[in-house]
Amino acid sequence: MKAYLLYEAGGPDKLVLGEAQKPILKSGEVLIKVKAIGINPADTLYRNSNTFITAMFGEERPAIIGWDISGEIVEKAQNTDGFEMDDAVFALLQNARGYAEFVAVNIELLARKSGNISFEEAAAAPMAGLTAWQPLVHGMNIKKGDKILIHGASGGVGHFAVQIAKYFGAEVIATSSAKNRDFVLSLGADKHIDYQTENFWDKVKDVDFVFDTIGGETLAHSIDVTKPGGTIISILGLANDDLKMEAESKKVKLSLWGMQCNGDDLRALADLMSKGIIKPHIAETYPFTSMAEAHLQVETRRTAGKIVVTL
C-alpha cells in the first residue's frame, strides 16, 4: 500500500511517499480503506522531533504518523460484531500510522459516519474535537448559565470548543483575529474580541471558565478575568510556578489537559455531528500527493478550522 514514510525527523520534505505492508489484523480490529486524513499541529510536532517519534515508535523506522482518519471497512477480524463490511467510519488512532491507504483500528475506537457528514468532515473531527470535548465536558462540566472565554476560537480546536460550549448552553466569549470574527460568530459565539487590537482583560471579567489554546501571556492574563472558584484549562504546557501561585491566591484552578483516545467521547461527538449540531469547518483540502503542502499550511498556525488530505 502507499504510505508516507518518516525515516528521520525534520521538515515536510522528510515525509516520503512510498510502499508499506498492509496491516495484519488482530482480534477486535477492522481494516479501513482510508478516504480522508485530518492534519493536526501534533502531526507537525511529531514529524519534526526525533524524541517524539522514538517515544511513540521506539526504534522502528520508517515510522508512519497520522492520527485522524475516515474511510470504509474492507476487512474484519474476529470479535468485531456491530460493524460490517463497507461501513463508513472514522477514528482517532491510538498508535498513529494514519498516513496510509489502509489502517487497522480496534472497533472500540470507531465512530460511525452518518450520511450527512462527508469523509473530509469526519476526518477533521477526532483529535481537534476531542481536545475540545474532553476539557469542556469532563474537566469543566460546562452547562447552561456558565460563562466561558475561549482563546483561539477560529482554530482547529477552538472552533469545536465554541460549538460544544453553545450546545451545553454556555455564554461564549471568543478571541481571534478580526478577519475571523464573522466565522467565530457564525459558530455561535455571543461576543468576539480581536486579540490583535483589543486586550481581552480590559473587556472581560468574572468568567466561570477559560479554555486556552494559545498559552504564554494569554494564559497569564486569563487569571485576571476568571472569577474566584473558576477554572482555566490550557491544552498547552503550563507556565511557571509563579503563575500557579497567582492563580491559587485568586482561588482560580489552573490545569493542563492532555487529550486521550476515547471511543465513547468520539461517538458522543459523532452523534452531535450527525444531528448537525456540531460541524467541522474545513479550511482547505489537499490530495494525498500534497502532504508536504498540507503540513506547511498547518504550521502557519493561521488556519480557520481544519486542514484535510483526501485519498
Contacts in CASP RR format, 6 or more apart in sequence:
PFRMAT RR
TARGET T0000
AUTHOR 0000-0000-0000
METHOD contacts of the structure
MODEL  1
MKAYLLYEAGGPDKLVLGEAQKPILKSGEVLIKVKAIGINPADTLYRNSN
TFITAMFGEERPAIIGWDISGEIVEKAQNTDGFEMDDAVFALLQNARGYA
EFVAVNIELLARKSGNISFEEAAAAPMAGLTAWQPLVHGMNIKKGDKILI
HGASGGVGHFAVQIAKYFGAEVIATSSAKNRDFVLSLGADKHIDYQTENF
WDKVKDVDFVFDTIGGETLAHSIDVTKPGGTIISILGLANDDLKMEAESK
KVKLSLWGMQCNGDDLRALADLMSKGIIKPHIAETYPFTSMAEAHLQVET
RRTAGKIVVTL
1 19 0 8 1.000
1 20 0 8 1.000
1 21 0 8 1.000
1 22 0 8 1.000
1 100 0 8 1.000
1 101 0 8 1.000
1 102 0 8 1.000
2 17 0 8 1.000
2 18 0 8 1.000
2 19 0 8 1.000
2 20 0 8 1.000
2 100 0 8 1.000
2 101 0 8 1.000
2 288 0 8 1.000
3 17 0 8 1.000
3 18 0 8 1.000
3 19 0 8 1.000
3 20 0 8 1.000
3 64 0 8 1.000
3 99 0 8 1.000
3 100 0 8 1.000
3 101 0 8 1.000
4 15 0 8 1.000
4 16 0 8 1.000
4 17 0 8 1.000
4 18 0 8 1.000
4 64 0 8 1.000
4 65 0 8 1.000
4 99 0 8 1.000
4 100 0 8 1.000
4 291 0 8 1.000
5 15 0 8 1.000
5 16 0 8 1.000
5 17 0 8 1.000
5 18 0 8 1.000
5 20 0 8 1.000
5 62 0 8 1.000
5 63 0 8 1.000
5 64 0 8 1.000
6 14 0 8 1.000
6 15 0 8 1.000
6 16 0 8 1.000
6 47 0 8 1.000
6 53 0 8 1.000
6 61 0 8 1.000
6 62 0 8 1.000
6 63 0 8 1.000
6 64 0 8 1.000
6 65 0 8 1.000
7 14 0 8 1.000
7 16 0 8 1.000
7 61 0 8 1.000
7 62 0 8 1.000
8 14 0 8 1.000
8 50 0 8 1.000
8 61 0 8 1.000
9 47 0 8 1.000
9 48 0 8 1.000
9 49 0 8 1.000
9 50 0 8 1.000
9 52 0 8 1.000
9 53 0 8 1.000
10 47 0 8 1.000
10 48 0 8 1.000
11 47 0 8 1.000
11 48 0 8 1.000
11 295 0 8 1.000
12 47 0 8 1.000
12 291 0 8 1.000
12 292 0 8 1.000
12 293 0 8 1.000
12 295 0 8 1.000
12 296 0 8 1.000
13 292 0 8 1.000
14 47 0 8 1.000
15 47 0 8 1.000
15 99 0 8 1.000
15 291 0 8 1.000
15 292 0 8 1.000
15 295 0 8 1.000
16 62 0 8 1.000
17 288 0 8 1.000
17 289 0 8 1.000
17 291 0 8 1.000
20 62 0 8 1.000
20 64 0 8 1.000
20 100 0 8 1.000
22 31 0 8 1.000
22 101 0 8 1.000
22 102 0 8 1.000
23 31 0 8 1.000
23 97 0 8 1.000
23 102 0 8 1.000
23 103 0 8 1.000
23 104 0 8 1.000
24 104 0 8 1.000
25 31 0 8 1.000
25 75 0 8 1.000
25 76 0 8 1.000
25 77 0 8 1.000
25 104 0 8 1.000
26 77 0 8 1.000
26 104 0 8 1.000
27 77 0 8 1.000
27 78 0 8 1.000
27 79 0 8 1.000
28 77 0 8 1.000
28 78 0 8 1.000
28 79 0 8 1.000
28 80 0 8 1.000
28 106 0 8 1.000
28 107 0 8 1.000
29 77 0 8 1.000
29 80 0 8 1.000
29 104 0 8 1.000
29 105 0 8 1.000
29 106 0 8 1.000
29 107 0 8 1.000
30 73 0 8 1.000
30 75 0 8 1.000
30 76 0 8 1.000
30 77 0 8 1.000
30 80 0 8 1.000
30 83 0 8 1.000
30 89 0 8 1.000
30 104 0 8 1.000
30 105 0 8 1.000
30 107 0 8 1.000
30 110 0 8 1.000
31 73 0 8 1.000
31 74 0 8 1.000
31 75 0 8 1.000
31 76 0 8 1.000
31 102 0 8 1.000
31 103 0 8 1.000
31 104 0 8 1.000
32 69 0 8 1.000
32 71 0 8 1.000
32 72 0 8 1.000
32 73 0 8 1.000
32 74 0 8 1.000
32 89 0 8 1.000
32 91 0 8 1.000
32 102 0 8 1.000
32 103 0 8 1.000
32 104 0 8 1.000
32 105 0 8 1.000
33 71 0 8 1.000
33 72 0 8 1.000
33 73 0 8 1.000
33 74 0 8 1.000
33 101 0 8 1.000
33 102 0 8 1.000
34 69 0 8 1.000
34 70 0 8 1.000
34 71 0 8 1.000
34 98 0 8 1.000
34 100 0 8 1.000
34 101 0 8 1.000
34 102 0 8 1.000
34 103 0 8 1.000
34 311 0 8 1.000
35 70 0 8 1.000
35 71 0 8 1.000
35 72 0 8 1.000
35 119 0 8 1.000
35 123 0 8 1.000
35 310 0 8 1.000
35 311 0 8 1.000
36 69 0 8 1.000
36 70 0 8 1.000
36 71 0 8 1.000
36 118 0 8 1.000
36 119 0 8 1.000
36 120 0 8 1.000
36 122 0 8 1.000
36 123 0 8 1.000
36 124 0 8 1.000
36 285 0 8 1.000
36 308 0 8 1.000
36 309 0 8 1.000
36 310 0 8 1.000
36 311 0 8 1.000
37 66 0 8 1.000
37 68 0 8 1.000
37 69 0 8 1.000
37 98 0 8 1.000
37 99 0 8 1.000
37 123 0 8 1.000
37 288 0 8 1.000
37 308 0 8 1.000
37 309 0 8 1.000
37 310 0 8 1.000
37 311 0 8 1.000
38 66 0 8 1.000
38 67 0 8 1.000
38 68 0 8 1.000
38 69 0 8 1.000
38 123 0 8 1.000
38 124 0 8 1.000
38 126 0 8 1.000
38 127 0 8 1.000
38 306 0 8 1.000
38 307 0 8 1.000
38 308 0 8 1.000
38 309 0 8 1.000
39 68 0 8 1.000
39 291 0 8 1.000
39 294 0 8 1.000
39 295 0 8 1.000
39 298 0 8 1.000
39 306 0 8 1.000
39 307 0 8 1.000
39 308 0 8 1.000
39 309 0 8 1.000
40 67 0 8 1.000
40 68 0 8 1.000
40 127 0 8 1.000
40 128 0 8 1.000
40 298 0 8 1.000
41 298 0 8 1.000
41 299 0 8 1.000
41 301 0 8 1.000
42 67 0 8 1.000
42 127 0 8 1.000
43 65 0 8 1.000
43 66 0 8 1.000
43 67 0 8 1.000
43 295 0 8 1.000
43 298 0 8 1.000
44 295 0 8 1.000
44 298 0 8 1.000
44 299 0 8 1.000
45 52 0 8 1.000
46 52 0 8 1.000
46 53 0 8 1.000
46 56 0 8 1.000
46 65 0 8 1.000
46 96 0 8 1.000
47 65 0 8 1.000
47 295 0 8 1.000
53 63 0 8 1.000
53 65 0 8 1.000
56 63 0 8 1.000
56 95 0 8 1.000
56 96 0 8 1.000
57 63 0 8 1.000
57 96 0 8 1.000
63 96 0 8 1.000
64 96 0 8 1.000
64 97 0 8 1.000
64 98 0 8 1.000
64 99 0 8 1.000
64 100 0 8 1.000
65 96 0 8 1.000
65 97 0 8 1.000
65 98 0 8 1.000
65 99 0 8 1.000
66 93 0 8 1.000
66 96 0 8 1.000
66 97 0 8 1.000
66 98 0 8 1.000
66 99 0 8 1.000
67 92 0 8 1.000
67 93 0 8 1.000
67 96 0 8 1.000
67 98 0 8 1.000
67 126 0 8 1.000
67 127 0 8 1.000
68 90 0 8 1.000
68 91 0 8 1.000
68 92 0 8 1.000
68 93 0 8 1.000
68 98 0 8 1.000
68 123 0 8 1.000
68 124 0 8 1.000
68 125 0 8 1.000
68 126 0 8 1.000
68 127 0 8 1.000
68 128 0 8 1.000
69 90 0 8 1.000
69 91 0 8 1.000
69 93 0 8 1.000
69 98 0 8 1.000
69 103 0 8 1.000
69 105 0 8 1.000
69 123 0 8 1.000
70 88 0 8 1.000
70 89 0 8 1.000
70 90 0 8 1.000
70 91 0 8 1.000
70 113 0 8 1.000
70 119 0 8 1.000
70 120 0 8 1.000
70 122 0 8 1.000
70 123 0 8 1.000
71 88 0 8 1.000
71 89 0 8 1.000
71 90 0 8 1.000
71 113 0 8 1.000
71 119 0 8 1.000
71 122 0 8 1.000
72 86 0 8 1.000
72 87 0 8 1.000
72 88 0 8 1.000
72 89 0 8 1.000
73 83 0 8 1.000
73 84 0 8 1.000
73 85 0 8 1.000
73 86 0 8 1.000
73 87 0 8 1.000
73 89 0 8 1.000
74 85 0 8 1.000
74 86 0 8 1.000
74 102 0 8 1.000
75 85 0 8 1.000
76 83 0 8 1.000
76 84 0 8 1.000
76 85 0 8 1.000
80 107 0 8 1.000
82 107 0 8 1.000
83 89 0 8 1.000
83 107 0 8 1.000
83 110 0 8 1.000
87 112 0 8 1.000
88 112 0 8 1.000
88 113 0 8 1.000
88 115 0 8 1.000
88 119 0 8 1.000
88 122 0 8 1.000
89 105 0 8 1.000
89 110 0 8 1.000
89 111 0 8 1.000
89 112 0 8 1.000
89 113 0 8 1.000
90 110 0 8 1.000
90 111 0 8 1.000
90 113 0 8 1.000
90 119 0 8 1.000
90 122 0 8 1.000
90 123 0 8 1.000
90 125 0 8 1.000
90 126 0 8 1.000
90 266 0 8 1.000
90 270 0 8 1.000
91 105 0 8 1.000
91 109 0 8 1.000
91 110 0 8 1.000
91 111 0 8 1.000
91 126 0 8 1.000
91 266 0 8 1.000
92 109 0 8 1.000
92 126 0 8 1.000
92 127 0 8 1.000
92 130 0 8 1.000
92 261 0 8 1.000
92 263 0 8 1.000
92 266 0 8 1.000
93 103 0 8 1.000
93 105 0 8 1.000
93 109 0 8 1.000
93 261 0 8 1.000
94 106 0 8 1.000
94 109 0 8 1.000
94 261 0 8 1.000
97 103 0 8 1.000
99 291 0 8 1.000
101 311 0 8 1.000
108 263 0 8 1.000
109 261 0 8 1.000
109 263 0 8 1.000
109 266 0 8 1.000
110 263 0 8 1.000
111 122 0 8 1.000
111 126 0 8 1.000
111 263 0 8 1.000
111 266 0 8 1.000
111 267 0 8 1.000
111 269 0 8 1.000
111 270 0 8 1.000
112 267 0 8 1.000
112 270 0 8 1.000
113 119 0 8 1.000
113 122 0 8 1.000
113 270 0 8 1.000
114 270 0 8 1.000
114 273 0 8 1.000
114 274 0 8 1.000
115 274 0 8 1.000
116 274 0 8 1.000
116 276 0 8 1.000
117 273 0 8 1.000
117 274 0 8 1.000
119 310 0 8 1.000
120 282 0 8 1.000
120 285 0 8 1.000
120 308 0 8 1.000
120 310 0 8 1.000
121 273 0 8 1.000
121 279 0 8 1.000
121 280 0 8 1.000
121 282 0 8 1.000
122 270 0 8 1.000
122 273 0 8 1.000
122 280 0 8 1.000
123 308 0 8 1.000
124 280 0 8 1.000
124 281 0 8 1.000
124 282 0 8 1.000
124 305 0 8 1.000
124 306 0 8 1.000
124 308 0 8 1.000
125 160 0 8 1.000
125 266 0 8 1.000
125 269 0 8 1.000
125 270 0 8 1.000
125 273 0 8 1.000
125 280 0 8 1.000
126 266 0 8 1.000
127 259 0 8 1.000
128 156 0 8 1.000
128 157 0 8 1.000
128 158 0 8 1.000
128 160 0 8 1.000
128 280 0 8 1.000
128 305 0 8 1.000
128 306 0 8 1.000
129 157 0 8 1.000
129 160 0 8 1.000
129 164 0 8 1.000
129 269 0 8 1.000
129 280 0 8 1.000
130 259 0 8 1.000
130 260 0 8 1.000
130 261 0 8 1.000
130 262 0 8 1.000
130 265 0 8 1.000
130 266 0 8 1.000
130 269 0 8 1.000
131 157 0 8 1.000
131 160 0 8 1.000
131 235 0 8 1.000
131 258 0 8 1.000
131 259 0 8 1.000
132 157 0 8 1.000
132 158 0 8 1.000
132 160 0 8 1.000
132 161 0 8 1.000
132 164 0 8 1.000
132 211 0 8 1.000
133 160 0 8 1.000
133 164 0 8 1.000
133 265 0 8 1.000
133 268 0 8 1.000
133 269 0 8 1.000
134 257 0 8 1.000
134 258 0 8 1.000
134 259 0 8 1.000
134 260 0 8 1.000
134 262 0 8 1.000
134 265 0 8 1.000
135 211 0 8 1.000
135 233 0 8 1.000
135 235 0 8 1.000
135 257 0 8 1.000
136 142 0 8 1.000
136 148 0 8 1.000
136 161 0 8 1.000
136 164 0 8 1.000
136 165 0 8 1.000
136 168 0 8 1.000
136 209 0 8 1.000
136 211 0 8 1.000
137 164 0 8 1.000
137 168 0 8 1.000
137 265 0 8 1.000
137 268 0 8 1.000
139 231 0 8 1.000
139 233 0 8 1.000
139 257 0 8 1.000
140 146 0 8 1.000
140 148 0 8 1.000
140 208 0 8 1.000
140 209 0 8 1.000
140 211 0 8 1.000
140 231 0 8 1.000
140 233 0 8 1.000
142 148 0 8 1.000
142 164 0 8 1.000
142 165 0 8 1.000
142 168 0 8 1.000
142 169 0 8 1.000
142 170 0 8 1.000
142 209 0 8 1.000
143 168 0 8 1.000
143 169 0 8 1.000
143 170 0 8 1.000
144 168 0 8 1.000
144 169 0 8 1.000
144 170 0 8 1.000
145 169 0 8 1.000
145 170 0 8 1.000
145 171 0 8 1.000
146 165 0 8 1.000
146 168 0 8 1.000
146 169 0 8 1.000
146 170 0 8 1.000
146 171 0 8 1.000
146 208 0 8 1.000
146 209 0 8 1.000
147 170 0 8 1.000
147 171 0 8 1.000
147 173 0 8 1.000
147 206 0 8 1.000
147 207 0 8 1.000
147 208 0 8 1.000
147 209 0 8 1.000
148 165 0 8 1.000
148 170 0 8 1.000
148 171 0 8 1.000
148 172 0 8 1.000
148 173 0 8 1.000
148 207 0 8 1.000
148 208 0 8 1.000
148 209 0 8 1.000
148 210 0 8 1.000
148 211 0 8 1.000
149 173 0 8 1.000
149 174 0 8 1.000
149 175 0 8 1.000
149 200 0 8 1.000
149 204 0 8 1.000
149 207 0 8 1.000
149 209 0 8 1.000
149 210 0 8 1.000
149 211 0 8 1.000
149 222 0 8 1.000
149 225 0 8 1.000
150 158 0 8 1.000
150 161 0 8 1.000
150 162 0 8 1.000
150 165 0 8 1.000
150 172 0 8 1.000
150 173 0 8 1.000
150 174 0 8 1.000
150 175 0 8 1.000
150 189 0 8 1.000
150 210 0 8 1.000
150 211 0 8 1.000
150 213 0 8 1.000
151 175 0 8 1.000
151 195 0 8 1.000
151 200 0 8 1.000
151 210 0 8 1.000
151 211 0 8 1.000
151 212 0 8 1.000
151 213 0 8 1.000
151 214 0 8 1.000
151 215 0 8 1.000
151 218 0 8 1.000
151 222 0 8 1.000
152 158 0 8 1.000
152 174 0 8 1.000
152 175 0 8 1.000
152 176 0 8 1.000
152 195 0 8 1.000
152 213 0 8 1.000
152 214 0 8 1.000
153 159 0 8 1.000
153 161 0 8 1.000
153 162 0 8 1.000
153 172 0 8 1.000
153 174 0 8 1.000
153 175 0 8 1.000
153 176 0 8 1.000
153 180 0 8 1.000
153 184 0 8 1.000
153 187 0 8 1.000
153 189 0 8 1.000
153 192 0 8 1.000
154 176 0 8 1.000
154 177 0 8 1.000
154 180 0 8 1.000
154 183 0 8 1.000
154 184 0 8 1.000
154 304 0 8 1.000
154 305 0 8 1.000
155 176 0 8 1.000
155 213 0 8 1.000
155 303 0 8 1.000
155 304 0 8 1.000
155 305 0 8 1.000
156 281 0 8 1.000
156 303 0 8 1.000
156 305 0 8 1.000
156 306 0 8 1.000
157 213 0 8 1.000
157 235 0 8 1.000
158 211 0 8 1.000
158 213 0 8 1.000
159 183 0 8 1.000
159 184 0 8 1.000
159 187 0 8 1.000
159 280 0 8 1.000
159 281 0 8 1.000
159 304 0 8 1.000
159 305 0 8 1.000
160 278 0 8 1.000
160 280 0 8 1.000
161 211 0 8 1.000
161 213 0 8 1.000
162 172 0 8 1.000
162 174 0 8 1.000
162 184 0 8 1.000
162 187 0 8 1.000
162 188 0 8 1.000
162 189 0 8 1.000
163 187 0 8 1.000
163 188 0 8 1.000
163 277 0 8 1.000
163 278 0 8 1.000
163 279 0 8 1.000
164 278 0 8 1.000
165 172 0 8 1.000
165 211 0 8 1.000
166 172 0 8 1.000
166 187 0 8 1.000
166 188 0 8 1.000
166 189 0 8 1.000
167 272 0 8 1.000
167 277 0 8 1.000
167 278 0 8 1.000
170 209 0 8 1.000
171 190 0 8 1.000
172 188 0 8 1.000
172 189 0 8 1.000
172 190 0 8 1.000
172 191 0 8 1.000
173 189 0 8 1.000
173 190 0 8 1.000
173 191 0 8 1.000
173 192 0 8 1.000
173 193 0 8 1.000
173 200 0 8 1.000
173 204 0 8 1.000
173 207 0 8 1.000
174 184 0 8 1.000
174 187 0 8 1.000
174 189 0 8 1.000
174 191 0 8 1.000
174 192 0 8 1.000
174 193 0 8 1.000
175 192 0 8 1.000
175 193 0 8 1.000
175 194 0 8 1.000
175 195 0 8 1.000
175 200 0 8 1.000
175 218 0 8 1.000
176 183 0 8 1.000
176 184 0 8 1.000
176 192 0 8 1.000
176 194 0 8 1.000
176 195 0 8 1.000
177 194 0 8 1.000
177 195 0 8 1.000
177 196 0 8 1.000
178 194 0 8 1.000
178 196 0 8 1.000
178 197 0 8 1.000
180 304 0 8 1.000
181 192 0 8 1.000
181 194 0 8 1.000
183 281 0 8 1.000
183 304 0 8 1.000
184 192 0 8 1.000
185 192 0 8 1.000
187 281 0 8 1.000
193 200 0 8 1.000
193 203 0 8 1.000
193 204 0 8 1.000
195 218 0 8 1.000
199 221 0 8 1.000
200 221 0 8 1.000
200 225 0 8 1.000
201 221 0 8 1.000
201 222 0 8 1.000
201 224 0 8 1.000
201 225 0 8 1.000
204 225 0 8 1.000
205 225 0 8 1.000
205 227 0 8 1.000
206 225 0 8 1.000
206 226 0 8 1.000
206 227 0 8 1.000
207 225 0 8 1.000
207 226 0 8 1.000
207 227 0 8 1.000
207 230 0 8 1.000
208 226 0 8 1.000
208 227 0 8 1.000
208 230 0 8 1.000
208 231 0 8 1.000
209 226 0 8 1.000
209 230 0 8 1.000
209 231 0 8 1.000
209 232 0 8 1.000
209 233 0 8 1.000
210 222 0 8 1.000
210 225 0 8 1.000
210 226 0 8 1.000
210 231 0 8 1.000
210 232 0 8 1.000
210 233 0 8 1.000
211 233 0 8 1.000
212 218 0 8 1.000
212 219 0 8 1.000
212 222 0 8 1.000
212 232 0 8 1.000
212 233 0 8 1.000
212 234 0 8 1.000
212 235 0 8 1.000
212 236 0 8 1.000
213 234 0 8 1.000
213 235 0 8 1.000
213 236 0 8 1.000
214 236 0 8 1.000
215 234 0 8 1.000
215 236 0 8 1.000
215 237 0 8 1.000
215 239 0 8 1.000
216 236 0 8 1.000
216 239 0 8 1.000
219 232 0 8 1.000
219 234 0 8 1.000
219 236 0 8 1.000
219 238 0 8 1.000
219 239 0 8 1.000
219 243 0 8 1.000
220 239 0 8 1.000
220 243 0 8 1.000
222 232 0 8 1.000
223 232 0 8 1.000
223 243 0 8 1.000
223 246 0 8 1.000
223 247 0 8 1.000
223 250 0 8 1.000
223 252 0 8 1.000
223 254 0 8 1.000
226 232 0 8 1.000
226 250 0 8 1.000
226 252 0 8 1.000
227 252 0 8 1.000
228 250 0 8 1.000
228 251 0 8 1.000
228 252 0 8 1.000
229 251 0 8 1.000
229 252 0 8 1.000
229 253 0 8 1.000
230 251 0 8 1.000
230 252 0 8 1.000
230 253 0 8 1.000
231 252 0 8 1.000
231 253 0 8 1.000
231 254 0 8 1.000
231 255 0 8 1.000
232 247 0 8 1.000
232 252 0 8 1.000
232 253 0 8 1.000
232 254 0 8 1.000
232 255 0 8 1.000
233 255 0 8 1.000
233 256 0 8 1.000
233 257 0 8 1.000
234 254 0 8 1.000
234 255 0 8 1.000
234 256 0 8 1.000
234 257 0 8 1.000
235 256 0 8 1.000
235 257 0 8 1.000
235 258 0 8 1.000
235 259 0 8 1.000
236 256 0 8 1.000
237 256 0 8 1.000
238 244 0 8 1.000
238 254 0 8 1.000
238 255 0 8 1.000
238 256 0 8 1.000
243 254 0 8 1.000
244 254 0 8 1.000
247 253 0 8 1.000
247 254 0 8 1.000
248 254 0 8 1.000
269 278 0 8 1.000
272 278 0 8 1.000
273 279 0 8 1.000
273 280 0 8 1.000
280 305 0 8 1.000
280 306 0 8 1.000
281 304 0 8 1.000
281 305 0 8 1.000
281 306 0 8 1.000
282 305 0 8 1.000
282 306 0 8 1.000
282 307 0 8 1.000
282 308 0 8 1.000
283 297 0 8 1.000
283 303 0 8 1.000
283 304 0 8 1.000
283 305 0 8 1.000
283 306 0 8 1.000
283 307 0 8 1.000
284 297 0 8 1.000
284 303 0 8 1.000
284 307 0 8 1.000
284 308 0 8 1.000
285 307 0 8 1.000
285 308 0 8 1.000
285 309 0 8 1.000
285 310 0 8 1.000
286 293 0 8 1.000
286 294 0 8 1.000
286 297 0 8 1.000
286 307 0 8 1.000
286 308 0 8 1.000
286 309 0 8 1.000
286 310 0 8 1.000
287 309 0 8 1.000
287 310 0 8 1.000
288 309 0 8 1.000
288 310 0 8 1.000
288 311 0 8 1.000
290 309 0 8 1.000
291 309 0 8 1.000
294 307 0 8 1.000
294 309 0 8 1.000
297 303 0 8 1.000
297 307 0 8 1.000
298 307 0 8 1.000
END
